[in-house]
């Protein structure tokens, strides 16, 4: 307990870093992933191809490699992110968007084709039927997979520690060096930090799922 | 729902519009790529001799990268075998008739799924030596990957065992088999065969996760590239930095794409096979493919 109160500041700021990292990249990934999913079902073949290519590349690239390129690679073409935090957000968003897209696409496929047929019969354009008919229903069916993607994202933020962001995992490494005699307490505190994010999320996902699920 | 329900086939005017849009878009992307290449060229990154070092055995680079790839693959292979074995055991334990087996096994599975993989690896690397377990980066990486993936695979196997037709189990009991026999001779073989595509897909995830070795200083591909860069920086400045990073990243992507294709091929074969037909959904959910520790709860 002594140890906890000594390092409360460090742990708290590290926790906030992890949380904001997860929230900001989660929102970016959701937006980018939705756009990608829309592209994947669009009438325009090149857009479909582009989105498929994006998803295939990022699904098969380790997140560490994405981080690596954004941290060390793009300097070579004279680009640079304003801060380490933004580098991490970019890497996490780009990577997670591919999985959001996949989850959403399966949701779009789960919407009965009668819905889209009816929308078209009413004269809605592709954009209108996607925005007003298909995507709202798709989002409701993909709450559990999207929630799992969010939880995975929250845990994946730990990789940012390897690229000089002082999140919970980085705090762990620092504290582990300083408190070699209390390693278990250090680990317990950090794991608790992650659980504080993931467990309520899991609960919330279940609540939302029950609220919005479509009974067919 | 097939996607072409969403729109009509484009008519002549829409097609023309699309063609114009495609050309403009392609030009834009080409311009962006061209700009990036121009910048690279202006920084001298495209000179042939900078890239030649990747293929020049005298520089030791191909050997080192090959060794890095080998290290990556060996971690993934050992981790996969261990995770599969322990995953199957845990799945059987989770389905046990005895609460004193089922309970603790469930706790173990949930625990290891809930903790970020990197934390598990760090735990193995930092904590286990203090209680007298000799640790190397390789062992910590394998142990972390095994612990995490066995929990994930246990859930996959459990779903597989439960998906075997009920009649199989009942028939086996009717023939007078014991519980163990029913599990090992009837249920598990069918479950494993059904879950083969998922197993291969999980191997891709595991291979991706092995890149975490970079953070714990295990000499896998990325760390090899990094240490080569540091080595070359000593004598040449950052002359070969970009080339080495690109090489390491590309190797990762190529190996993973090949494995993904293998997973798709296995899945197609499984679906064609009469013995396992009617399996339904055998693809990994999107979140499981993210790796690094996914899904605490929120079961569909």
HADDOCK unambig.tbl for C-alpha pairs under 7 A between the chains (distance, minus, plus):
assign (segid A and resid 41 and name CA) (segid B and resid 3 and name CA) 5.84 0.50 0.50
assign (segid A and resid 43 and name CA) (segid B and resid 7 and name CA) 6.46 0.50 0.50
assign (segid A and resid 44 and name CA) (segid B and resid 18 and name CA) 6.83 0.50 0.50
assign (segid A and resid 46 and name CA) (segid B and resid 22 and name CA) 6.77 0.50 0.50
assign (segid A and resid 60 and name CA) (segid B and resid 253 and name CA) 5.74 0.50 0.50
assign (segid A and resid 60 and name CA) (segid B and resid 256 and name CA) 5.34 0.50 0.50
assign (segid A and resid 60 and name CA) (segid B and resid 257 and name CA) 5.90 0.50 0.50
assign (segid A and resid 61 and name CA) (segid B and resid 208 and name CA) 6.86 0.50 0.50
assign (segid A and resid 61 and name CA) (segid B and resid 252 and name CA) 6.80 0.50 0.50
assign (segid A and resid 61 and name CA) (segid B and resid 253 and name CA) 5.40 0.50 0.50
assign (segid A and resid 62 and name CA) (segid B and resid 208 and name CA) 4.56 0.50 0.50
assign (segid A and resid 62 and name CA) (segid B and resid 209 and name CA) 6.62 0.50 0.50
assign (segid A and resid 62 and name CA) (segid B and resid 211 and name CA) 6.65 0.50 0.50
assign (segid A and resid 64 and name CA) (segid B and resid 211 and name CA) 6.21 0.50 0.50
assign (segid A and resid 64 and name CA) (segid B and resid 212 and name CA) 6.60 0.50 0.50
assign (segid A and resid 65 and name CA) (segid B and resid 249 and name CA) 6.23 0.50 0.50
assign (segid A and resid 73 and name CA) (segid B and resid 242 and name CA) 6.35 0.50 0.50
assign (segid A and resid 76 and name CA) (segid B and resid 40 and name CA) 6.47 0.50 0.50
assign (segid A and resid 76 and name CA) (segid B and resid 242 and name CA) 6.90 0.50 0.50
assign (segid A and resid 77 and name CA) (segid B and resid 36 and name CA) 6.00 0.50 0.50
assign (segid A and resid 77 and name CA) (segid B and resid 39 and name CA) 5.29 0.50 0.50
assign (segid A and resid 77 and name CA) (segid B and resid 40 and name CA) 5.54 0.50 0.50
assign (segid A and resid 99 and name CA) (segid B and resid 286 and name CA) 5.56 0.50 0.50
assign (segid A and resid 99 and name CA) (segid B and resid 287 and name CA) 6.86 0.50 0.50
assign (segid A and resid 102 and name CA) (segid B and resid 286 and name CA) 6.36 0.50 0.50
assign (segid A and resid 103 and name CA) (segid B and resid 286 and name CA) 5.85 0.50 0.50
assign (segid A and resid 109 and name CA) (segid B and resid 1 and name CA) 4.69 0.50 0.50
assign (segid A and resid 109 and name CA) (segid B and resid 2 and name CA) 6.67 0.50 0.50
assign (segid A and resid 110 and name CA) (segid B and resid 1 and name CA) 6.27 0.50 0.50
assign (segid A and resid 111 and name CA) (segid B and resid 1 and name CA) 6.35 0.50 0.50
assign (segid A and resid 112 and name CA) (segid B and resid 1 and name CA) 5.83 0.50 0.50
assign (segid A and resid 113 and name CA) (segid B and resid 1 and name CA) 4.85 0.50 0.50
assign (segid A and resid 113 and name CA) (segid B and resid 5 and name CA) 6.73 0.50 0.50
assign (segid A and resid 116 and name CA) (segid B and resid 5 and name CA) 6.31 0.50 0.50
assign (segid A and resid 116 and name CA) (segid B and resid 6 and name CA) 5.73 0.50 0.50
assign (segid A and resid 117 and name CA) (segid B and resid 5 and name CA) 6.27 0.50 0.50
assign (segid A and resid 126 and name CA) (segid B and resid 6 and name CA) 6.14 0.50 0.50
assign (segid A and resid 126 and name CA) (segid B and resid 7 and name CA) 5.62 0.50 0.50
assign (segid A and resid 144 and name CA) (segid B and resid 298 and name CA) 5.79 0.50 0.50
assign (segid A and resid 144 and name CA) (segid B and resid 299 and name CA) 6.78 0.50 0.50
assign (segid A and resid 144 and name CA) (segid B and resid 300 and name CA) 5.84 0.50 0.50
assign (segid A and resid 145 and name CA) (segid B and resid 286 and name CA) 6.98 0.50 0.50
assign (segid A and resid 145 and name CA) (segid B and resid 287 and name CA) 6.57 0.50 0.50
assign (segid A and resid 148 and name CA) (segid B and resid 287 and name CA) 5.59 0.50 0.50
assign (segid A and resid 148 and name CA) (segid B and resid 294 and name CA) 6.58 0.50 0.50
assign (segid A and resid 148 and name CA) (segid B and resid 295 and name CA) 4.94 0.50 0.50
assign (segid A and resid 148 and name CA) (segid B and resid 298 and name CA) 6.85 0.50 0.50
assign (segid A and resid 149 and name CA) (segid B and resid 287 and name CA) 4.58 0.50 0.50
assign (segid A and resid 151 and name CA) (segid B and resid 294 and name CA) 6.25 0.50 0.50
assign (segid A and resid 151 and name CA) (segid B and resid 295 and name CA) 6.01 0.50 0.50
assign (segid A and resid 152 and name CA) (segid B and resid 287 and name CA) 6.50 0.50 0.50
assign (segid A and resid 152 and name CA) (segid B and resid 290 and name CA) 6.89 0.50 0.50
assign (segid A and resid 152 and name CA) (segid B and resid 293 and name CA) 5.86 0.50 0.50
assign (segid A and resid 152 and name CA) (segid B and resid 294 and name CA) 4.07 0.50 0.50
assign (segid A and resid 152 and name CA) (segid B and resid 295 and name CA) 6.11 0.50 0.50
assign (segid A and resid 155 and name CA) (segid B and resid 116 and name CA) 5.07 0.50 0.50
assign (segid A and resid 155 and name CA) (segid B and resid 292 and name CA) 6.87 0.50 0.50
assign (segid A and resid 155 and name CA) (segid B and resid 293 and name CA) 6.25 0.50 0.50
assign (segid A and resid 156 and name CA) (segid B and resid 292 and name CA) 5.67 0.50 0.50
assign (segid A and resid 158 and name CA) (segid B and resid 118 and name CA) 6.72 0.50 0.50
assign (segid A and resid 162 and name CA) (segid B and resid 215 and name CA) 5.43 0.50 0.50
assign (segid A and resid 169 and name CA) (segid B and resid 119 and name CA) 6.97 0.50 0.50
assign (segid A and resid 183 and name CA) (segid B and resid 127 and name CA) 6.46 0.50 0.50
assign (segid A and resid 191 and name CA) (segid B and resid 115 and name CA) 6.58 0.50 0.50
assign (segid A and resid 202 and name CA) (segid B and resid 296 and name CA) 6.77 0.50 0.50
assign (segid A and resid 202 and name CA) (segid B and resid 297 and name CA) 5.73 0.50 0.50
assign (segid A and resid 202 and name CA) (segid B and resid 298 and name CA) 5.59 0.50 0.50
assign (segid A and resid 205 and name CA) (segid B and resid 298 and name CA) 6.44 0.50 0.50
assign (segid A and resid 206 and name CA) (segid B and resid 298 and name CA) 5.83 0.50 0.50
